[in-house]
Amino acid sequence: MQSRVRAGEKLTEVAEPRDAMLHFIGRIRTPWTERKDCPRQGRTDGPECRVEVFAPLAEALLGVEEYGHLDLLYWLDRARRDLVVQNPKNDGTHYYGTFALRSPQRPNPIGLSRVRLVRVEGAALIVRGLDCLDGTPLIDIKPVTCEFTPKAPPKPADG
Amino acid sequence: MQSRVRAGEKLTEVAEPRDAMLHFIGRIRTPWTERKDCPRQGRTDGPECRVEVFAPLAEALLGVEEYGHLDLLYWLDRARRDLVVQNPKNDGTHYYGTFALRSPQRPNPIGLSRVRLVRVEGAALIVRGLDCLDGTPLIDIKPVTCEFTPKAPPKPADG
């Protein structure tokens, strides 16, 4: 059952609800146009990148400027999805399961970086700490809340 | 602009190019069967939960036992996807954009928890730090690598 909508909350139109279908919510601009140039992992002292949110969702950024760090999820659209065991060093010796690696090649090729928010420019976020190709589709933005008091009152199950 | 279709050429149906499809890779077992009982955020001193990986992907866990912490992604299949501005306290006063909240209600309802790996039991992981309902579909498992030396040699773009 869907949650009820509260007074003053706002809705936007979405496509038909289909199980496990993602909608791209924006686009990421980085300095890297070839995979060989991408850093292996983002660094929060790396170059500034621009996270552009599509217009219908611009209001969903309200309050994001209060956070110093964000978790960004993005879609690695050039990855292959059928690799189970990988040889990241290409040495024929060291093999790791896909779930013991942060390689882009995985059943659901979602990239995740914890980035530093530098500033907000309209419907775009300027961040440091990304590792992906220019043009990568954006899936989600989540604030890193561990450094803050929860905004909502605690629930008994919070323990 | 799309190419014109010529006489005798055939088309098939494809997904919208701005969408991506996820495959569930497993199932999460937690003590919580109602949303009101779920903690607001997982805690690494919370109860043990069981992350079951479907059989065809069991080998993808090779080496995961070397890690103390994992990022888990899961699909919040009861969430609504069209909320842009939310009122988490239900007080009619404090409104936040969806991307300034870790609420399950979001355009792509993916949950993300950084969990502590307690032990591996075959194709299941016992972890602490989850916040989701029993039966939640699993999307991805990623090791938290910041505490370790990278396994692959650095690339020039690593900076």
Chai-1 contact restraints between the chains, C-beta under 6 A:
chainA,res_idxA,chainB,res_idxB,connection_type,confidence,min_distance_angstrom,max_distance_angstrom,comment,restraint_id
A,Q2,B,R80,contact,1.0,0.0,6.0,A-B,restraint_1
A,S3,B,R80,contact,1.0,0.0,6.0,A-B,restraint_2
A,R6,B,N87,contact,1.0,0.0,6.0,A-B,restraint_3
A,R6,B,N90,contact,1.0,0.0,6.0,A-B,restraint_4
A,A7,B,G92,contact,1.0,0.0,6.0,A-B,restraint_5
A,G8,B,N87,contact,1.0,0.0,6.0,A-B,restraint_6
A,G8,B,G92,contact,1.0,0.0,6.0,A-B,restraint_7
A,E9,B,Q86,contact,1.0,0.0,6.0,A-B,restraint_8
A,E9,B,N87,contact,1.0,0.0,6.0,A-B,restraint_9
A,K10,B,V84,contact,1.0,0.0,6.0,A-B,restraint_10
A,K10,B,V85,contact,1.0,0.0,6.0,A-B,restraint_11
A,L11,B,D82,contact,1.0,0.0,6.0,A-B,restraint_12
A,T12,B,D82,contact,1.0,0.0,6.0,A-B,restraint_13
A,T12,B,V84,contact,1.0,0.0,6.0,A-B,restraint_14
A,V14,B,R81,contact,1.0,0.0,6.0,A-B,restraint_15
A,V14,B,D82,contact,1.0,0.0,6.0,A-B,restraint_16
A,A20,B,L22,contact,1.0,0.0,6.0,A-B,restraint_17
A,A20,B,W75,contact,1.0,0.0,6.0,A-B,restraint_18
A,M21,B,D19,contact,1.0,0.0,6.0,A-B,restraint_19
A,M21,B,M21,contact,1.0,0.0,6.0,A-B,restraint_20
A,L22,B,A20,contact,1.0,0.0,6.0,A-B,restraint_21
A,L22,B,N108,contact,1.0,0.0,6.0,A-B,restraint_22
A,H23,B,P107,contact,1.0,0.0,6.0,A-B,restraint_23
A,F24,B,R18,contact,1.0,0.0,6.0,A-B,restraint_24
A,I25,B,P107,contact,1.0,0.0,6.0,A-B,restraint_25
A,D37,B,A157,contact,1.0,0.0,6.0,A-B,restraint_26
A,P39,B,A157,contact,1.0,0.0,6.0,A-B,restraint_27
A,P39,B,D158,contact,1.0,0.0,6.0,A-B,restraint_28
A,R40,B,K155,contact,1.0,0.0,6.0,A-B,restraint_29
A,R40,B,D158,contact,1.0,0.0,6.0,A-B,restraint_30
A,E59,B,V84,contact,1.0,0.0,6.0,A-B,restraint_31
A,E59,B,V85,contact,1.0,0.0,6.0,A-B,restraint_32
A,E59,B,G97,contact,1.0,0.0,6.0,A-B,restraint_33
A,A60,B,V84,contact,1.0,0.0,6.0,A-B,restraint_34
A,A60,B,G97,contact,1.0,0.0,6.0,A-B,restraint_35
A,A60,B,T98,contact,1.0,0.0,6.0,A-B,restraint_36
A,A60,B,F99,contact,1.0,0.0,6.0,A-B,restraint_37
A,L61,B,G97,contact,1.0,0.0,6.0,A-B,restraint_38
A,L61,B,F99,contact,1.0,0.0,6.0,A-B,restraint_39
A,L62,B,V85,contact,1.0,0.0,6.0,A-B,restraint_40
A,L62,B,G97,contact,1.0,0.0,6.0,A-B,restraint_41
A,G63,B,Y96,contact,1.0,0.0,6.0,A-B,restraint_42
A,G63,B,G97,contact,1.0,0.0,6.0,A-B,restraint_43
A,G63,B,A100,contact,1.0,0.0,6.0,A-B,restraint_44
A,V64,B,F99,contact,1.0,0.0,6.0,A-B,restraint_45
A,V64,B,A100,contact,1.0,0.0,6.0,A-B,restraint_46
A,D71,B,L112,contact,1.0,0.0,6.0,A-B,restraint_47
A,W75,B,A20,contact,1.0,0.0,6.0,A-B,restraint_48
A,V84,B,E59,contact,1.0,0.0,6.0,A-B,restraint_49
A,V84,B,A60,contact,1.0,0.0,6.0,A-B,restraint_50
A,V85,B,E59,contact,1.0,0.0,6.0,A-B,restraint_51
A,V85,B,L62,contact,1.0,0.0,6.0,A-B,restraint_52
A,P88,B,A152,contact,1.0,0.0,6.0,A-B,restraint_53
A,K89,B,A152,contact,1.0,0.0,6.0,A-B,restraint_54
A,Y96,B,G63,contact,1.0,0.0,6.0,A-B,restraint_55
A,G97,B,E59,contact,1.0,0.0,6.0,A-B,restraint_56
A,G97,B,A60,contact,1.0,0.0,6.0,A-B,restraint_57
A,G97,B,L61,contact,1.0,0.0,6.0,A-B,restraint_58
A,G97,B,L62,contact,1.0,0.0,6.0,A-B,restraint_59
A,G97,B,G63,contact,1.0,0.0,6.0,A-B,restraint_60
A,T98,B,A60,contact,1.0,0.0,6.0,A-B,restraint_61
A,F99,B,A60,contact,1.0,0.0,6.0,A-B,restraint_62
A,F99,B,L61,contact,1.0,0.0,6.0,A-B,restraint_63
A,F99,B,V64,contact,1.0,0.0,6.0,A-B,restraint_64
A,F99,B,I141,contact,1.0,0.0,6.0,A-B,restraint_65
A,A100,B,G63,contact,1.0,0.0,6.0,A-B,restraint_66
A,A100,B,V64,contact,1.0,0.0,6.0,A-B,restraint_67
A,A100,B,P143,contact,1.0,0.0,6.0,A-B,restraint_68
A,R102,B,K142,contact,1.0,0.0,6.0,A-B,restraint_69
A,P107,B,H23,contact,1.0,0.0,6.0,A-B,restraint_70
A,P107,B,I25,contact,1.0,0.0,6.0,A-B,restraint_71
A,N108,B,L22,contact,1.0,0.0,6.0,A-B,restraint_72
A,N108,B,I139,contact,1.0,0.0,6.0,A-B,restraint_73
A,N108,B,D140,contact,1.0,0.0,6.0,A-B,restraint_74
A,I110,B,D140,contact,1.0,0.0,6.0,A-B,restraint_75
A,I139,B,N108,contact,1.0,0.0,6.0,A-B,restraint_76
A,D140,B,N108,contact,1.0,0.0,6.0,A-B,restraint_77
A,D140,B,I110,contact,1.0,0.0,6.0,A-B,restraint_78
A,I141,B,F99,contact,1.0,0.0,6.0,A-B,restraint_79
A,K142,B,R102,contact,1.0,0.0,6.0,A-B,restraint_80
A,P143,B,A100,contact,1.0,0.0,6.0,A-B,restraint_81
A,T145,B,R102,contact,1.0,0.0,6.0,A-B,restraint_82
A,A152,B,P88,contact,1.0,0.0,6.0,A-B,restraint_83
A,A152,B,K89,contact,1.0,0.0,6.0,A-B,restraint_84
A,K155,B,R40,contact,1.0,0.0,6.0,A-B,restraint_85
A,A157,B,D37,contact,1.0,0.0,6.0,A-B,restraint_86
A,A157,B,P39,contact,1.0,0.0,6.0,A-B,restraint_87
A,D158,B,P39,contact,1.0,0.0,6.0,A-B,restraint_88
A,D158,B,R40,contact,1.0,0.0,6.0,A-B,restraint_89
